[in-house]
Amino acid sequence: MHNLLVGELYVDVNGSFSIRKFESSSLVQTIEASFLQPIPDEEEIRSSVKFYQRGWFQEAFKCEGEVSFYEKGERKKAISIFGHWNDKVYIHDLRAEGSEPELAW
C-alpha cells in the first residue's frame, strides 16, 4: 500500500514467482521427491515471472518472464513473457523462427 499520508492511494504488485513442472510417471512420486531431494534439471520445466515495483524512473505495472526447459546439457529459453499486468501481456515462442509475440490478455 502506497501514499498513505499524501497523494492517491494505490497497491503495487511486485516481486517474482516461479512455477515448476516435473516430468514423472506419478504425481505422488513427484511431490514426495520434491520435498525429499532436489529434482534434476533434466526433469524440470520452469516458468518465472518478475513484477517490477513502480518508481520514479520505472514503468508502472511492468512484468516480464520466461519458460525454460533442459535440453542436451543446458537450460534453454522457450517462451518469453512481457508487458504490463494491468493492460496487456504478450507471449513470444522463441523456438519458432519468425514468430511474432501474441497477446495473452
Steps between C-alpha positions, in 0.01 A plus 500: 500500500648834395423869565330449836553862604521700177378445144285234340490169688612196294619142539811396308558138400871414495732207545552179311359151494590168341299200390669166448361200309663165554506218250402186688281196465321573826393830652535361853859390433578845361358681804680269742827534310475880495487512881768239561764586240567743216349412163763464225490780241439242226154430645384856551319762297523836674302822468593821677339844490622820662273793585688829524430752773382840387756773557612844389673363191327162461201416282189431706347149491790349299553122500727263312595136517584181319425131467808279473586132472810285511637358174835345408678606816379861526194702596327657198250784493183391314248779558539866593228679700483881518268799529301683764287282729217755521467543122661257254732203544668338200656158451763428237598145397876520456526151350306591183702706253327814378224479759345819633398569859135412571263679733427279805260755657 
